Amino acid sequence: MSLSSFTSNHLAIFLLLPCIASWARHAAIPRPTPVNTEGRCLPGKGKITLARAVSGVVRPNLNPSSAIKLAVGTFSVIGDFPGHALPGVFFFVIGLWWSTKSILKYVCKKHKQTCYLGSKALFQRLEFLEGIAVVTMTLIGIIGLQFFAGGPHLIIHNESPWKRVLRLQHLTLYFFFGLLGVASILCSTVSSIPVSLIKLMMSNAFFVESFIFYNHTHGREMLDIFVHQLLVLVSFLTGLMAFIEFLTQKNILLELLRSSFVLLQGSWFWQIGFVLFPPGGRTAWDLLDHDNIMLLSVGFCWLYALAFIVIGANYAFITWLVKSRLKKQCPSEVGLLKNVEQEQESEEEM
């Protein structure tokens, strides 16, 4: 081959690359991805085409040859909407309950209620019931992984290695949250176990969640990676708040901040389900459009604001309940406490 023909051929290739890149960036909504029995995209027929791989849309930091190899061996998005909605409900319910419990303890202690609602025995029973509820939620999640959403029905060799690894990641998440429920049950029944073990297991569960989701998006598209990165961020912050609570006991602000992060996780799981697996035949999101990332970043902030609104409304309701209802149930005790408080105030004034 002569030098002139070699130069002309490569010149033509480099002239065509910008056209291919422009077409890839302005492509419409991606078509469904054909996959084989192992859950992998078929070469040259998936959402990530050769042109998109060469243009660097999938992984801009890769050279064209590595991008082509990635496009050939990339994976499809595995999951469904119920698989994200179910943990979303779990996180939202448990976050709402944790905020309710923290506010109730704080309000009862602030108003010095001696009624049964603020007693230590009641909160021990609530910790026991909370542990049972968390263990039940994790068992429901594990059963759903096995028998629903195309699960293997306890026959592991029926799955491809790729699906098996993804299912094992979700199973690990449920297992560590199950340990949290077991710790709550033991701490409420065995007096020799320190209560701080609950906060330690809670921080471990959320740290494991952030670590698993950080390594959960290999070979996926841009928007899919972004929504999971935000989930990693909020789960890590939740674990960090729980660990700080383990070091500094009984701080209402830290407890409410941790509850707000858990509420945000619940709502964000629902948002991920709507983005990746739109229910009811709705229009699919363009997973390669950067405008969708900008829109979801704003939505993430508004969901966090919604979590604070929920906690604020919960605080107002519990405060009203303690002040107006519990005083009617034990007026003599409240009157006695008022007399003691007045005497203490008069002594301080003297």
C-alpha positions in Angstrom: 0.0 0.0 0.0 1.4 3.4 -1.0 1.7 6.3 1.4 -0.8 8.4 -0.5 -3.5 5.8 -0.3 -2.8 5.1 3.4 -3.1 8.8 4.2 -6.3 9.3 2.1 -8.0 6.3 3.8 -7.3 7.6 7.3 -8.3 11.1 6.3 -11.7 9.9 5.1 -12.2 8.0 8.4 -11.4 11.1 10.5 -13.7 13.2 8.4 -16.6 10.7 8.9 -16.1 10.5 12.7 -17.6 13.9 13.5 -20.7 13.1 11.4 -21.1 9.8 13.3 -20.7 11.5 16.6 -23.2 14.2 15.8 -25.8 11.6 14.7 -25.2 9.6 17.9 -25.6 12.5 20.3 -28.9 13.6 18.6 -30.4 10.2 18.4 -34.0 9.8 19.4 -35.2 7.6 22.3 -33.2 4.3 22.3 -34.8 1.2 20.9 -35.3 -1.8 23.1 -32.1 -3.8 23.6 -32.0 -7.3 22.1 -30.4 -9.6 24.6 -29.4 -13.2 24.6 -30.2 -15.8 27.2 -27.3 -14.6 29.4 -28.7 -11.1 29.7 -26.0 -9.5 27.4 -26.6 -7.2 24.5 -26.2 -8.7 21.1 -23.2 -7.3 19.3 -24.0 -4.3 17.2 -27.8 -4.4 18.0 -28.1 -2.8 21.4 -28.7 0.7 22.6 -25.0 1.4 22.5 -24.2 1.2 18.8 -20.7 1.2 17.2 -21.1 4.9 16.3 -22.0 5.8 19.9 -19.1 3.9 21.2 -16.6 5.6 18.8 -18.0 9.0 19.5 -17.2 8.5 23.2 -20.8 9.0 24.5 -20.8 6.0 26.7 -17.3 6.4 28.1 -15.7 9.6 26.9 -12.4 8.8 28.5 -11.9 5.6 26.4 -10.2 5.5 23.1 -12.2 4.3 20.1 -10.9 0.7 20.2 -11.7 0.3 23.9 -15.1 1.9 23.4 -15.9 -0.6 20.6 -15.0 -3.5 22.8 -17.2 -2.1 25.5 -20.1 -1.6 23.1 -19.9 -5.3 22.0 -19.7 -6.7 25.5 -22.0 -4.2 27.4 -24.9 -5.4 29.6 -28.6 -4.6 29.5 -30.5 -3.1 32.4 -31.9 -5.9 34.4 -34.8 -5.3 36.8 -38.4 -4.0 36.9 -40.5 -1.3 38.4 -41.9 -3.3 41.4 -38.3 -4.3 42.3 -37.5 -0.6 42.9 -40.9 0.4 44.3 -40.9 -2.2 47.0 -37.6 -1.1 48.7 -38.9 2.5 48.2 -41.9 1.8 50.3 -39.8 0.0 52.9 -37.4 2.9 53.3 -40.1 5.5 53.3 -42.1 3.7 56.0 -39.1 3.0 58.2 -37.9 6.6 57.8 -41.3 7.9 58.8 -41.3 5.6 61.8 -37.8 6.6 62.9 -38.7 10.3 62.8 -41.9 9.6 64.8 -40.1 7.7 67.5 -37.3 10.3 67.8 -39.8 13.2 68.0 -42.0 11.3 70.5 -39.0 10.7 72.8 -38.0 14.3 72.6 -41.4 15.8 73.1 -42.2 13.6 76.0 -38.9 14.4 77.7 -39.3 18.1 77.0 -42.7 18.3 78.6 -41.8 15.8 81.3 -44.7 13.5 80.8 -45.0 10.6 83.2 -47.8 8.9 81.3 -47.3 5.5 79.8 -46.7 6.9 76.3 -43.3 8.2 77.4 -42.2 5.3 79.5 -39.1 3.3 78.9 -41.0 0.0 78.8 -43.1 1.2 75.9 -40.1 2.2 73.8 -38.5 -1.2 74.5 -41.6 -2.9 73.2 -41.6 -0.6 70.2 -37.9 -1.5 69.5 -38.9 -5.2 69.6 -41.8 -4.6 67.2 -39.5 -2.5 64.9 -37.0 -5.3 64.7 -39.7 -7.8 63.8 -40.9 -5.4 61.1 -37.4 -4.9 59.6 -36.8 -8.7 59.5 -40.2 -9.2 57.9 -39.4 -6.6 55.2 -36.1 -8.2 54.4 -37.7 -11.6 54.1 -40.3 -10.2 51.8 -37.5 -8.7 49.6 -35.5 -12.0 49.6 -38.6 -14.0 48.6 -39.4 -11.4 45.9 -35.9 -11.9 44.5 -36.4 -15.6 44.2 -40.0 -16.1 43.1 -40.9 -12.9 41.3 -39.5 -10.7 38.6 -38.1 -13.7 36.7 -36.4 -15.2 39.8 -34.8 -18.6 39.7 -37.2 -20.2 42.2 -34.3 -21.4 44.4 -32.7 -23.2 41.3 -29.6 -21.1 40.9 -28.2 -22.9 37.9 -31.1 -21.7 35.8 -29.7 -18.1 35.8 -26.8 -16.7 33.8 -23.7 -15.6 35.8 -24.5 -11.9 35.2 -28.0 -12.1 36.6 -26.7 -14.3 39.5 -24.2 -11.6 40.5 -26.9 -8.9 40.4 -29.3 -11.0 42.5 -26.5 -11.7 44.9 -25.9 -8.0 45.4 -29.5 -7.4 46.3 -29.5 -10.4 48.6 -26.5 -9.0 50.4 -28.3 -5.7 51.0 -31.3 -7.4 52.4 -29.1 -9.6 54.6 -27.4 -6.6 56.3 -30.7 -4.9 57.0 -32.0 -8.2 58.4 -29.0 -8.1 60.8 -30.2 -4.6 61.9 -33.7 -6.1 62.7 -32.1 -8.9 64.7 -30.0 -6.4 66.6 -33.2 -4.5 67.5 -34.9 -7.6 68.8 -31.9 -8.7 70.9 -31.3 -5.3 72.4 -34.9 -5.0 73.5 -35.0 -8.5 75.0 -31.5 -9.1 76.4 -30.5 -6.5 79.0 -26.8 -7.3 78.8 -26.5 -6.2 75.2 -25.8 -2.5 74.8 -28.5 -0.5 73.1 -25.8 1.3 71.0 -25.4 -1.9 69.0 -28.5 -0.9 67.0 -26.9 2.3 65.7 -23.7 0.4 64.9 -25.6 -2.2 62.8 -27.6 0.5 61.2 -24.5 2.3 60.0 -23.0 -1.0 58.8 -26.2 -1.7 56.8 -26.2 1.7 55.0 -22.4 1.6 54.4 -22.8 -1.8 52.8 -25.7 -0.4 50.7 -23.6 2.5 49.4 -20.7 0.2 48.6 -22.9 -2.3 46.7 -24.6 0.4 44.6 -21.3 2.0 43.9 -20.3 -1.2 42.1 -23.7 -1.9 40.7 -23.7 0.0 37.4 -20.9 -1.5 35.3 -21.4 -1.0 31.6 -24.7 0.9 32.0 -25.8 4.1 30.3 -25.2 7.6 31.5 -28.6 8.3 33.1 -28.7 4.9 34.8 -25.3 5.5 36.4 -26.3 9.0 37.5 -29.4 8.0 39.4 -27.5 5.2 41.2 -24.7 7.6 42.1 -27.2 9.8 43.9 -28.4 6.7 45.7 -24.8 5.9 46.7 -24.5 9.5 48.1 -27.6 9.5 50.2 -27.0 6.0 51.6 -23.5 6.9 52.6 -24.7 10.0 54.3 -27.3 7.9 56.2 -24.6 5.5 57.4 -22.4 8.4 58.4 -25.2 10.0 60.5 -26.0 6.6 62.1 -22.3 6.2 63.0 -22.1 9.7 64.5 -25.2 8.8 66.6 -23.4 5.7 67.7 -20.6 7.9 69.1 -22.9 10.7 70.5 -26.0 9.3 72.0 -29.4 11.0 72.1 -29.1 13.9 69.6 -32.5 14.7 68.2 -31.0 16.7 65.3 -28.8 13.9 64.1 -31.7 11.4 64.4 -34.0 13.6 62.3 -31.3 14.3 59.8 -30.8 10.5 59.4 -34.5 10.0 59.1 -34.7 12.6 56.3 -32.0 10.8 54.4 -34.0 7.5 54.7 -37.1 9.2 53.5 -35.2 10.6 50.6 -33.9 7.1 49.7 -37.5 5.8 49.7 -38.7 8.5 47.3 -35.6 8.2 45.1 -36.1 4.4 44.7 -39.5 5.2 43.2 -37.9 7.8 41.0 -35.4 5.3 39.7 -38.2 2.9 38.9 -40.0 5.5 36.9 -36.9 6.5 35.0 -35.5 3.0 34.1 -38.7 1.0 34.0 -41.7 3.3 33.2 -44.9 1.5 34.2 -48.1 1.4 32.1 -46.4 1.8 28.8 -45.2 5.3 29.4 -42.6 7.1 27.3 -39.1 5.9 28.1 -36.5 8.3 29.3 -33.5 8.9 27.0 -30.6 7.4 29.0 -28.0 9.4 26.9 -29.6 12.8 27.2 -27.7 15.2 29.5 -30.8 17.4 29.9 -32.4 14.5 31.8 -29.5 14.5 34.3 -30.1 18.2 34.9 -33.8 17.6 35.4 -33.3 14.7 37.8 -30.7 16.7 39.9 -33.4 19.3 40.5 -35.9 16.7 41.3 -33.5 15.1 43.8 -33.3 18.4 45.7 -37.1 18.8 45.8 -37.5 15.3 47.1 -35.1 16.1 49.9 -37.2 19.2 50.7 -40.3 17.0 50.7 -38.6 14.8 53.3 -38.1 17.9 55.6 -41.7 18.9 55.1 -42.9 15.4 56.1 -40.7 15.5 59.3 -41.9 19.0 60.1 -45.6 18.0 59.8 -44.9 14.9 61.8 -43.3 17.0 64.6 -46.2 19.4 64.7 -48.7 16.6 64.9 -46.9 14.8 67.7 -46.4 18.0 69.7 -50.1 18.8 69.5 -51.0 15.2 70.5 -48.7 15.2 73.6 -49.9 18.6 74.7 -53.6 18.3 74.1 -54.4 14.6 74.6 -52.0 13.2 77.1 -52.6 15.9 79.7 -56.3 14.9 79.7 -55.4 11.3 80.6 -53.2 12.2 83.6 -54.2 15.7 84.9 -53.1 15.1 88.5 -49.6 14.1 87.4 -49.3 17.1 85.0 -50.5 19.5 87.8 -48.0 18.1 90.2 -45.2 18.5 87.6 -46.3 22.1 87.0 -46.1 22.9 90.7 -42.6 21.4 90.9 -41.6 23.4 87.9 -43.0 26.6 89.4 -41.1 26.0 92.6 -37.9 25.4 90.7 -38.4 28.6 88.7 -39.1 30.7 91.9 -35.9 29.3 93.5 -33.9 30.3 90.4 -35.4 33.8 90.5 -34.5 34.1 94.2 
